[in-house]
Amino acid sequence: MQQGSGFLTPRQRRLAWLGFLLAAVQAPVAARFASDDSWLFSLCVALMVATVIIADDAGRRRPADATPVE
């Protein structure tokens, strides 16, 4: 049984993880030093990137011969 392939290439996947980690670390640092709520933007970006990584994981774990669910 072969595994399916995700929509991200290995390089894109590494960059997505790097972007997620940088945004996730930057949010609490910005919350500590900024007087406004601009740190929420970093949190939203980190959550969106995490969603893309999770969707790619789901595509990779699906068997290659499985039919897509609509």
PDB file with SEQRES, HELIX, SHEET and CRYST1 records, atoms N, CA, C and O in Angstrom:
SEQRES   1 A   70  MET GLN GLN GLY SER GLY PHE LEU THR PRO ARG GLN ARG          
SEQRES   2 A   70  ARG LEU ALA TRP LEU GLY PHE LEU LEU ALA ALA VAL GLN          
SEQRES   3 A   70  ALA PRO VAL ALA ALA ARG PHE ALA SER ASP ASP SER TRP          
SEQRES   4 A   70  LEU PHE SER LEU CYS VAL ALA LEU MET VAL ALA THR VAL          
SEQRES   5 A   70  ILE ILE ALA ASP ASP ALA GLY ARG ARG ARG PRO ALA ASP          
SEQRES   6 A   70  ALA THR PRO VAL GLU                                          
HELIX    1 AA1 PRO A   10  PHE A   33  1                                  24    
HELIX    2 AA2 TRP A   39  ARG A   61  1                                  23    
CRYST1    1.000    1.000    1.000  90.00  90.00  90.00 P 1           1          
ATOM      1  N   MET A   1       0.839  -1.172   0.000  1.00  0.00           N  
ATOM      2  CA  MET A   1       0.000   0.000   0.000  1.00  0.00           C  
ATOM      3  C   MET A   1       0.892   1.246   0.000  1.00  0.00           C  
ATOM      4  O   MET A   1       1.723   1.423   0.890  1.00  0.00           O  
ATOM      5  N   GLN A   2       0.713   2.086  -0.985  1.00  0.00           N  
ATOM      6  CA  GLN A   2       1.509   3.296  -1.096  1.00  0.00           C  
ATOM      7  C   GLN A   2       0.794   4.450  -0.407  1.00  0.00           C  
ATOM      8  O   GLN A   2      -0.433   4.494  -0.325  1.00  0.00           O  
ATOM      9  N   GLN A   3       1.598   5.373   0.081  1.00  0.00           N  
ATOM     10  CA  GLN A   3       1.020   6.565   0.681  1.00  0.00           C  
ATOM     11  C   GLN A   3       0.794   7.610  -0.395  1.00  0.00           C  
ATOM     12  O   GLN A   3       1.510   7.659  -1.394  1.00  0.00           O  
ATOM     13  N   GLY A   4      -0.211   8.445  -0.176  1.00  0.00           N  
ATOM     14  CA  GLY A   4      -0.474   9.538  -1.090  1.00  0.00           C  
ATOM     15  C   GLY A   4       0.568  10.629  -0.930  1.00  0.00           C  
ATOM     16  O   GLY A   4       1.334  10.638   0.033  1.00  0.00           O  
ATOM     17  N   SER A   5       0.588  11.527  -1.861  1.00  0.00           N  
ATOM     18  CA  SER A   5       1.537  12.632  -1.754  1.00  0.00           C  
ATOM     19  C   SER A   5       0.770  13.901  -1.409  1.00  0.00           C  
ATOM     20  O   SER A   5      -0.346  14.118  -1.882  1.00  0.00           O  
ATOM     21  N   GLY A   6       1.370  14.713  -0.599  1.00  0.00           N  
ATOM     22  CA  GLY A   6       0.764  15.981  -0.219  1.00  0.00           C  
ATOM     23  C   GLY A   6       0.928  16.991  -1.342  1.00  0.00           C  
ATOM     24  O   GLY A   6       1.528  16.695  -2.375  1.00  0.00           O  
ATOM     25  N   PHE A   7       0.395  18.170  -1.133  1.00  0.00           N  
ATOM     26  CA  PHE A   7       0.484  19.197  -2.163  1.00  0.00           C  
ATOM     27  C   PHE A   7       1.704  20.091  -1.985  1.00  0.00           C  
ATOM     28  O   PHE A   7       1.980  20.932  -2.840  1.00  0.00           O  
ATOM     29  N   LEU A   8       2.439  19.920  -0.887  1.00  0.00           N  
ATOM     30  CA  LEU A   8       3.659  20.680  -0.670  1.00  0.00           C  
ATOM     31  C   LEU A   8       4.873  19.832  -1.047  1.00  0.00           C  
ATOM     32  O   LEU A   8       4.920  18.634  -0.765  1.00  0.00           O  
ATOM     33  N   THR A   9       5.838  20.462  -1.679  1.00  0.00           N  
ATOM     34  CA  THR A   9       7.097  19.780  -1.931  1.00  0.00           C  
ATOM     35  C   THR A   9       7.877  19.723  -0.613  1.00  0.00           C  
ATOM     36  O   THR A   9       7.558  20.463   0.318  1.00  0.00           O  
ATOM     37  N   PRO A  10       8.890  18.862  -0.519  1.00  0.00           N  
ATOM     38  CA  PRO A  10       9.672  18.812   0.732  1.00  0.00           C  
ATOM     39  C   PRO A  10      10.278  20.169   1.107  1.00  0.00           C  
ATOM     40  O   PRO A  10      10.342  20.512   2.288  1.00  0.00           O  
ATOM     41  N   ARG A  11      10.716  20.926   0.126  1.00  0.00           N  
ATOM     42  CA  ARG A  11      11.285  22.252   0.421  1.00  0.00           C  
ATOM     43  C   ARG A  11      10.215  23.195   0.943  1.00  0.00           C  
ATOM     44  O   ARG A  11      10.449  23.921   1.909  1.00  0.00           O  
ATOM     45  N   GLN A  12       9.041  23.194   0.315  1.00  0.00           N  
ATOM     46  CA  GLN A  12       7.946  24.038   0.780  1.00  0.00           C  
ATOM     47  C   GLN A  12       7.504  23.638   2.186  1.00  0.00           C  
ATOM     48  O   GLN A  12       7.140  24.482   3.004  1.00  0.00           O  
ATOM     49  N   ARG A  13       7.544  22.353   2.442  1.00  0.00           N  
ATOM     50  CA  ARG A  13       7.158  21.857   3.766  1.00  0.00           C  
ATOM     51  C   ARG A  13       8.131  22.338   4.839  1.00  0.00           C  
ATOM     52  O   ARG A  13       7.706  22.744   5.921  1.00  0.00           O  
ATOM     53  N   ARG A  14       9.437  22.297   4.550  1.00  0.00           N  
ATOM     54  CA  ARG A  14      10.424  22.809   5.501  1.00  0.00           C  
ATOM     55  C   ARG A  14      10.245  24.306   5.715  1.00  0.00           C  
ATOM     56  O   ARG A  14      10.342  24.786   6.845  1.00  0.00           O  
ATOM     57  N   LEU A  15       9.987  25.044   4.646  1.00  0.00           N  
ATOM     58  CA  LEU A  15       9.776  26.491   4.783  1.00  0.00           C  
ATOM     59  C   LEU A  15       8.500  26.796   5.562  1.00  0.00           C  
ATOM     60  O   LEU A  15       8.458  27.761   6.325  1.00  0.00           O  
ATOM     61  N   ALA A  16       7.463  25.986   5.378  1.00  0.00           N  
ATOM     62  CA  ALA A  16       6.229  26.181   6.133  1.00  0.00           C  
ATOM     63  C   ALA A  16       6.471  25.957   7.627  1.00  0.00           C  
ATOM     64  O   ALA A  16       5.970  26.712   8.461  1.00  0.00           O  
ATOM     65  N   TRP A  17       7.241  24.920   7.962  1.00  0.00           N  
ATOM     66  CA  TRP A  17       7.564  24.677   9.368  1.00  0.00           C  
ATOM     67  C   TRP A  17       8.399  25.820   9.939  1.00  0.00           C  
ATOM     68  O   TRP A  17       8.184  26.243  11.074  1.00  0.00           O  
ATOM     69  N   LEU A  18       9.349  26.316   9.155  1.00  0.00           N  
ATOM     70  CA  LEU A  18      10.167  27.440   9.615  1.00  0.00           C  
ATOM     71  C   LEU A  18       9.304  28.679   9.836  1.00  0.00           C  
ATOM     72  O   LEU A  18       9.448  29.368  10.846  1.00  0.00           O  
ATOM     73  N   GLY A  19       8.408  28.962   8.893  1.00  0.00           N  
ATOM     74  CA  GLY A  19       7.507  30.109   9.038  1.00  0.00           C  
ATOM     75  C   GLY A  19       6.598  29.972  10.239  1.00  0.00           C  
ATOM     76  O   GLY A  19       6.348  30.941  10.957  1.00  0.00           O  
ATOM     77  N   PHE A  20       6.102  28.760  10.457  1.00  0.00           N  
ATOM     78  CA  PHE A  20       5.245  28.529  11.621  1.00  0.00           C  
ATOM     79  C   PHE A  20       6.010  28.779  12.915  1.00  0.00           C  
ATOM     80  O   PHE A  20       5.517  29.466  13.811  1.00  0.00           O  
ATOM     81  N   LEU A  21       7.204  28.227  13.011  1.00  0.00           N  
ATOM     82  CA  LEU A  21       7.979  28.387  14.238  1.00  0.00           C  
ATOM     83  C   LEU A  21       8.352  29.848  14.481  1.00  0.00           C  
ATOM     84  O   LEU A  21       8.284  30.326  15.613  1.00  0.00           O  
ATOM     85  N   LEU A  22       8.745  30.556  13.426  1.00  0.00           N  
ATOM     86  CA  LEU A  22       9.100  31.969  13.594  1.00  0.00           C  
ATOM     87  C   LEU A  22       7.904  32.807  14.024  1.00  0.00           C  
ATOM     88  O   LEU A  22       8.028  33.651  14.911  1.00  0.00           O  
ATOM     89  N   ALA A  23       6.736  32.582  13.398  1.00  0.00           N  
ATOM     90  CA  ALA A  23       5.539  33.344  13.773  1.00  0.00           C  
ATOM     91  C   ALA A  23       5.062  32.970  15.169  1.00  0.00           C  
ATOM     92  O   ALA A  23       4.591  33.830  15.913  1.00  0.00           O  
ATOM     93  N   ALA A  24       5.179  31.700  15.529  1.00  0.00           N  
ATOM     94  CA  ALA A  24       4.746  31.267  16.853  1.00  0.00           C  
ATOM     95  C   ALA A  24       5.647  31.833  17.957  1.00  0.00           C  
ATOM     96  O   ALA A  24       5.174  32.113  19.058  1.00  0.00           O  
ATOM     97  N   VAL A  25       6.920  31.999  17.670  1.00  0.00           N  
ATOM     98  CA  VAL A  25       7.837  32.581  18.657  1.00  0.00           C  
ATOM     99  C   VAL A  25       7.682  34.098  18.695  1.00  0.00           C  
ATOM    100  O   VAL A  25       7.793  34.705  19.761  1.00  0.00           O  
ATOM    101  N   GLN A  26       7.430  34.706  17.561  1.00  0.00           N  
ATOM    102  CA  GLN A  26       7.348  36.161  17.497  1.00  0.00           C  
ATOM    103  C   GLN A  26       6.105  36.700  18.193  1.00  0.00           C  
ATOM    104  O   GLN A  26       6.143  37.809  18.725  1.00  0.00           O  
ATOM    105  N   ALA A  27       5.005  35.950  18.206  1.00  0.00           N  
ATOM    106  CA  ALA A  27       3.753  36.434  18.789  1.00  0.00           C  
ATOM    107  C   ALA A  27       3.879  36.750  20.284  1.00  0.00           C  
ATOM    108  O   ALA A  27       3.507  37.852  20.687  1.00  0.00           O  
ATOM    109  N   PRO A  28       4.381  35.850  21.116  1.00  0.00           N  
ATOM    110  CA  PRO A  28       4.486  36.216  22.532  1.00  0.00           C  
ATOM    111  C   PRO A  28       5.526  37.297  22.812  1.00  0.00           C  
ATOM    112  O   PRO A  28       5.378  38.083  23.747  1.00  0.00           O  
ATOM    113  N   VAL A  29       6.584  37.331  21.992  1.00  0.00           N  
ATOM    114  CA  VAL A  29       7.590  38.381  22.168  1.00  0.00           C  
ATOM    115  C   VAL A  29       6.972  39.739  21.848  1.00  0.00           C  
ATOM    116  O   VAL A  29       7.190  40.706  22.578  1.00  0.00           O  
ATOM    117  N   ALA A  30       6.210  39.818  20.771  1.00  0.00           N  
ATOM    118  CA  ALA A  30       5.548  41.071  20.415  1.00  0.00           C  
ATOM    119  C   ALA A  30       4.486  41.448  21.444  1.00  0.00           C  
ATOM    120  O   ALA A  30       4.288  42.631  21.722  1.00  0.00           O  
ATOM    121  N   ALA A  31       3.806  40.462  22.006  1.00  0.00           N  
ATOM    122  CA  ALA A  31       2.807  40.750  23.028  1.00  0.00           C  
ATOM    123  C   ALA A  31       3.444  41.347  24.273  1.00  0.00           C  
ATOM    124  O   ALA A  31       2.840  42.177  24.953  1.00  0.00           O  
ATOM    125  N   ARG A  32       4.660  40.922  24.565  1.00  0.00           N  
ATOM    126  CA  ARG A  32       5.350  41.426  25.752  1.00  0.00           C  
ATOM    127  C   ARG A  32       5.819  42.866  25.569  1.00  0.00           C  
ATOM    128  O   ARG A  32       5.745  43.671  26.497  1.00  0.00           O  
ATOM    129  N   PHE A  33       6.309  43.193  24.353  1.00  0.00           N  
ATOM    130  CA  PHE A  33       6.940  44.491  24.160  1.00  0.00           C  
ATOM    131  C   PHE A  33       6.091  45.519  23.415  1.00  0.00           C  
ATOM    132  O   PHE A  33       6.451  46.696  23.398  1.00  0.00           O  
ATOM    133  N   ALA A  34       4.985  45.121  22.804  1.00  0.00           N  
ATOM    134  CA  ALA A  34       4.138  46.072  22.078  1.00  0.00           C  
ATOM    135  C   ALA A  34       2.970  46.480  22.967  1.00  0.00           C  
ATOM    136  O   ALA A  34       2.429  45.672  23.723  1.00  0.00           O  
ATOM    137  N   SER A  35       2.600  47.733  22.860  1.00  0.00           N  
ATOM    138  CA  SER A  35       1.501  48.221  23.691  1.00  0.00           C  
ATOM    139  C   SER A  35       0.137  47.970  23.034  1.00  0.00           C  
ATOM    140  O   SER A  35      -0.892  48.021  23.709  1.00  0.00           O  
ATOM    141  N   ASP A  36       0.123  47.707  21.751  1.00  0.00           N  
ATOM    142  CA  ASP A  36      -1.148  47.440  21.066  1.00  0.00           C  
ATOM    143  C   ASP A  36      -1.327  45.929  20.859  1.00  0.00           C  
ATOM    144  O   ASP A  36      -0.514  45.129  21.321  1.00  0.00           O  
ATOM    145  N   ASP A  37      -2.380  45.561  20.174  1.00  0.00           N  
ATOM    146  CA  ASP A  37      -2.684  44.145  19.957  1.00  0.00           C  
ATOM    147  C   ASP A  37      -2.207  43.644  18.599  1.00  0.00           C  
ATOM    148  O   ASP A  37      -2.835  42.756  18.022  1.00  0.00           O  
ATOM    149  N   SER A  38      -1.122  44.186  18.081  1.00  0.00           N  
ATOM    150  CA  SER A  38      -0.614  43.759  16.781  1.00  0.00           C  
ATOM    151  C   SER A  38      -0.030  42.341  16.814  1.00  0.00           C  
ATOM    152  O   SER A  38       0.181  41.743  15.759  1.00  0.00           O  
ATOM    153  N   TRP A  39       0.230  41.802  17.991  1.00  0.00           N  
ATOM    154  CA  TRP A  39       0.747  40.442  18.114  1.00  0.00           C  
ATOM    155  C   TRP A  39      -0.272  39.411  17.648  1.00  0.00           C  
ATOM    156  O   TRP A  39       0.097  38.287  17.307  1.00  0.00           O  
ATOM    157  N   LEU A  40      -1.549  39.780  17.629  1.00  0.00           N  
ATOM    158  CA  LEU A  40      -2.578  38.850  17.169  1.00  0.00           C  
ATOM    159  C   LEU A  40      -2.398  38.486  15.704  1.00  0.00           C  
ATOM    160  O   LEU A  40      -2.767  37.389  15.287  1.00  0.00           O  
ATOM    161  N   PHE A  41      -1.833  39.399  14.918  1.00  0.00           N  
ATOM    162  CA  PHE A  41      -1.588  39.105  13.509  1.00  0.00           C  
ATOM    163  C   PHE A  41      -0.601  37.942  13.382  1.00  0.00           C  
ATOM    164  O   PHE A  41      -0.809  37.050  12.559  1.00  0.00           O  
ATOM    165  N   SER A  42       0.457  37.938  14.175  1.00  0.00           N  
ATOM    166  CA  SER A  42       1.427  36.835  14.146  1.00  0.00           C  
ATOM    167  C   SER A  42       0.771  35.525  14.564  1.00  0.00           C  
ATOM    168  O   SER A  42       1.068  34.469  14.006  1.00  0.00           O  
ATOM    169  N   LEU A  43      -0.101  35.597  15.525  1.00  0.00           N  
ATOM    170  CA  LEU A  43      -0.810  34.394  15.961  1.00  0.00           C  
ATOM    171  C   LEU A  43      -1.697  33.848  14.846  1.00  0.00           C  
ATOM    172  O   LEU A  43      -1.742  32.637  14.627  1.00  0.00           O  
ATOM    173  N   CYS A  44      -2.406  34.739  14.137  1.00  0.00           N  
ATOM    174  CA  CYS A  44      -3.260  34.301  13.026  1.00  0.00           C  
ATOM    175  C   CYS A  44      -2.438  33.696  11.891  1.00  0.00           C  
ATOM    176  O   CYS A  44      -2.845  32.695  11.301  1.00  0.00           O  
ATOM    177  N   VAL A  45      -1.297  34.285  11.580  1.00  0.00           N  
ATOM    178  CA  VAL A  45      -0.429  33.745  10.534  1.00  0.00           C  
ATOM    179  C   VAL A  45       0.074  32.364  10.934  1.00  0.00           C  
ATOM    180  O   VAL A  45       0.089  31.449  10.111  1.00  0.00           O  
ATOM    181  N   ALA A  46       0.482  32.206  12.182  1.00  0.00           N  
ATOM    182  CA  ALA A  46       0.959  30.906  12.646  1.00  0.00           C  
ATOM    183  C   ALA A  46      -0.143  29.853  12.553  1.00  0.00           C  
ATOM    184  O   ALA A  46       0.124  28.712  12.177  1.00  0.00           O  
ATOM    185  N   LEU A  47      -1.366  30.221  12.888  1.00  0.00           N  
ATOM    186  CA  LEU A  47      -2.481  29.277  12.807  1.00  0.00           C  
ATOM    187  C   LEU A  47      -2.810  28.907  11.368  1.00  0.00           C  
ATOM    188  O   LEU A  47      -3.144  27.756  11.090  1.00  0.00           O  
ATOM    189  N   MET A  48      -2.722  29.862  10.450  1.00  0.00           N  
ATOM    190  CA  MET A  48      -2.990  29.557   9.042  1.00  0.00           C  
ATOM    191  C   MET A  48      -1.920  28.631   8.471  1.00  0.00           C  
ATOM    192  O   MET A  48      -2.238  27.697   7.735  1.00  0.00           O  
ATOM    193  N   VAL A  49      -0.667  28.880   8.800  1.00  0.00           N  
ATOM    194  CA  VAL A  49       0.414  28.018   8.319  1.00  0.00           C  
ATOM    195  C   VAL A  49       0.278  26.621   8.921  1.00  0.00           C  
ATOM    196  O   VAL A  49       0.525  25.627   8.238  1.00  0.00           O  
ATOM    197  N   ALA A  50      -0.109  26.539  10.184  1.00  0.00           N  
ATOM    198  CA  ALA A  50      -0.317  25.236  10.817  1.00  0.00           C  
ATOM    199  C   ALA A  50      -1.439  24.469  10.125  1.00  0.00           C  
ATOM    200  O   ALA A  50      -1.358  23.250   9.975  1.00  0.00           O  
ATOM    201  N   THR A  51      -2.481  25.175   9.704  1.00  0.00           N  
ATOM    202  CA  THR A  51      -3.585  24.539   8.985  1.00  0.00           C  
ATOM    203  C   THR A  51      -3.104  23.944   7.665  1.00  0.00           C  
ATOM    204  O   THR A  51      -3.515  22.844   7.298  1.00  0.00           O  
ATOM    205  N   VAL A  52      -2.250  24.651   6.959  1.00  0.00           N  
ATOM    206  CA  VAL A  52      -1.696  24.148   5.694  1.00  0.00           C  
ATOM    207  C   VAL A  52      -0.835  22.915   5.948  1.00  0.00           C  
ATOM    208  O   VAL A  52      -0.909  21.948   5.189  1.00  0.00           O  
ATOM    209  N   ILE A  53      -0.030  22.932   6.992  1.00  0.00           N  
ATOM    210  CA  ILE A  53       0.818  21.780   7.307  1.00  0.00           C  
ATOM    211  C   ILE A  53      -0.044  20.568   7.670  1.00  0.00           C  
ATOM    212  O   ILE A  53       0.260  19.450   7.256  1.00  0.00           O  
ATOM    213  N   ILE A  54      -1.106  20.780   8.431  1.00  0.00           N  
ATOM    214  CA  ILE A  54      -1.997  19.674   8.810  1.00  0.00           C  
ATOM    215  C   ILE A  54      -2.705  19.113   7.582  1.00  0.00           C  
ATOM    216  O   ILE A  54      -2.845  17.897   7.449  1.00  0.00           O  
ATOM    217  N   ALA A  55      -3.155  19.996   6.676  1.00  0.00           N  
ATOM    218  CA  ALA A  55      -3.813  19.515   5.459  1.00  0.00           C  
ATOM    219  C   ALA A  55      -2.847  18.717   4.594  1.00  0.00           C  
ATOM    220  O   ALA A  55      -3.237  17.713   3.998  1.00  0.00           O  
ATOM    221  N   ASP A  56      -1.599  19.150   4.520  1.00  0.00           N  
ATOM    222  CA  ASP A  56      -0.598  18.399   3.756  1.00  0.00           C  
ATOM    223  C   ASP A  56      -0.332  17.048   4.402  1.00  0.00           C  
ATOM    224  O   ASP A  56      -0.172  16.047   3.702  1.00  0.00           O  
ATOM    225  N   ASP A  57      -0.283  17.008   5.732  1.00  0.00           N  
ATOM    226  CA  ASP A  57      -0.112  15.732   6.437  1.00  0.00           C  
ATOM    227  C   ASP A  57      -1.257  14.776   6.131  1.00  0.00           C  
ATOM    228  O   ASP A  57      -1.037  13.584   5.913  1.00  0.00           O  
ATOM    229  N   ALA A  58      -2.472  15.299   6.114  1.00  0.00           N  
ATOM    230  CA  ALA A  58      -3.631  14.444   5.825  1.00  0.00           C  
ATOM    231  C   ALA A  58      -3.535  13.875   4.414  1.00  0.00           C  
ATOM    232  O   ALA A  58      -3.885  12.716   4.193  1.00  0.00           O  
ATOM    233  N   GLY A  59      -3.070  14.670   3.463  1.00  0.00           N  
ATOM    234  CA  GLY A  59      -2.897  14.185   2.101  1.00  0.00           C  
ATOM    235  C   GLY A  59      -1.813  13.138   1.987  1.00  0.00           C  
ATOM    236  O   GLY A  59      -1.919  12.209   1.187  1.00  0.00           O  
ATOM    237  N   ARG A  60      -0.774  13.283   2.781  1.00  0.00           N  
ATOM    238  CA  ARG A  60       0.327  12.308   2.753  1.00  0.00           C  
ATOM    239  C   ARG A  60      -0.057  10.997   3.418  1.00  0.00           C  
ATOM    240  O   ARG A  60       0.438   9.941   3.023  1.00  0.00           O  
ATOM    241  N   ARG A  61      -0.917  11.040   4.403  1.00  0.00           N  
ATOM    242  CA  ARG A  61      -1.314   9.824   5.127  1.00  0.00           C  
ATOM    243  C   ARG A  61      -2.401   9.042   4.402  1.00  0.00           C  
ATOM    244  O   ARG A  61      -2.605   7.862   4.691  1.00  0.00           O  
ATOM    245  N   ARG A  62      -3.097   9.670   3.474  1.00  0.00           N  
ATOM    246  CA  ARG A  62      -4.144   8.984   2.714  1.00  0.00           C  
ATOM    247  C   ARG A  62      -3.487   7.997   1.756  1.00  0.00           C  
ATOM    248  O   ARG A  62      -2.498   8.342   1.108  1.00  0.00           O  
ATOM    249  N   PRO A  63      -4.014   6.777   1.650  1.00  0.00           N  
ATOM    250  CA  PRO A  63      -3.454   5.818   0.694  1.00  0.00           C  
ATOM    251  C   PRO A  63      -3.534   6.358  -0.733  1.00  0.00           C  
ATOM    252  O   PRO A  63      -4.464   7.088  -1.076  1.00  0.00           O  
ATOM    253  N   ALA A  64      -2.564   5.999  -1.550  1.00  0.00           N  
ATOM    254  CA  ALA A  64      -2.491   6.523  -2.906  1.00  0.00           C  
ATOM    255  C   ALA A  64      -3.678   6.085  -3.757  1.00  0.00           C  
ATOM    256  O   ALA A  64      -4.071   6.797  -4.681  1.00  0.00           O  
ATOM    257  N   ASP A  65      -4.258   4.912  -3.454  1.00  0.00           N  
ATOM    258  CA  ASP A  65      -5.370   4.419  -4.271  1.00  0.00           C  
ATOM    259  C   ASP A  65      -6.732   4.855  -3.729  1.00  0.00           C  
ATOM    260  O   ASP A  65      -7.759   4.453  -4.276  1.00  0.00           O  
ATOM    261  N   ALA A  66      -6.766   5.666  -2.671  1.00  0.00           N  
ATOM    262  CA  ALA A  66      -8.036   6.121  -2.105  1.00  0.00           C  
ATOM    263  C   ALA A  66      -8.663   7.186  -3.008  1.00  0.00           C  
ATOM    264  O   ALA A  66      -7.956   8.007  -3.592  1.00  0.00           O  
ATOM    265  N   THR A  67      -9.970   7.167  -3.115  1.00  0.00           N  
ATOM    266  CA  THR A  67     -10.675   8.187  -3.891  1.00  0.00           C  
ATOM    267  C   THR A  67     -10.881   9.417  -3.022  1.00  0.00           C  
ATOM    268  O   THR A  67     -11.144   9.284  -1.827  1.00  0.00           O  
ATOM    269  N   PRO A  68     -10.767  10.605  -3.590  1.00  0.00           N  
ATOM    270  CA  PRO A  68     -10.955  11.809  -2.791  1.00  0.00           C  
ATOM    271  C   PRO A  68     -12.416  11.972  -2.356  1.00  0.00           C  
ATOM    272  O   PRO A  68     -13.340  11.663  -3.108  1.00  0.00           O  
ATOM    273  N   VAL A  69     -12.600  12.454  -1.150  1.00  0.00           N  
ATOM    274  CA  VAL A  69     -13.944  12.676  -0.614  1.00  0.00           C  
ATOM    275  C   VAL A  69     -14.400  14.055  -1.044  1.00  0.00           C  
ATOM    276  O   VAL A  69     -13.665  15.033  -0.906  1.00  0.00           O  
ATOM    277  N   GLU A  70     -15.604  14.130  -1.560  1.00  0.00           N  
ATOM    278  CA  GLU A  70     -16.127  15.435  -2.005  1.00  0.00           C  
ATOM    279  C   GLU A  70     -17.198  15.923  -1.085  1.00  0.00           C  
ATOM    280  O   GLU A  70     -17.752  17.000  -1.300  1.00  0.00           O  
TER     281      GLU A  70                                                      
END                                                                             
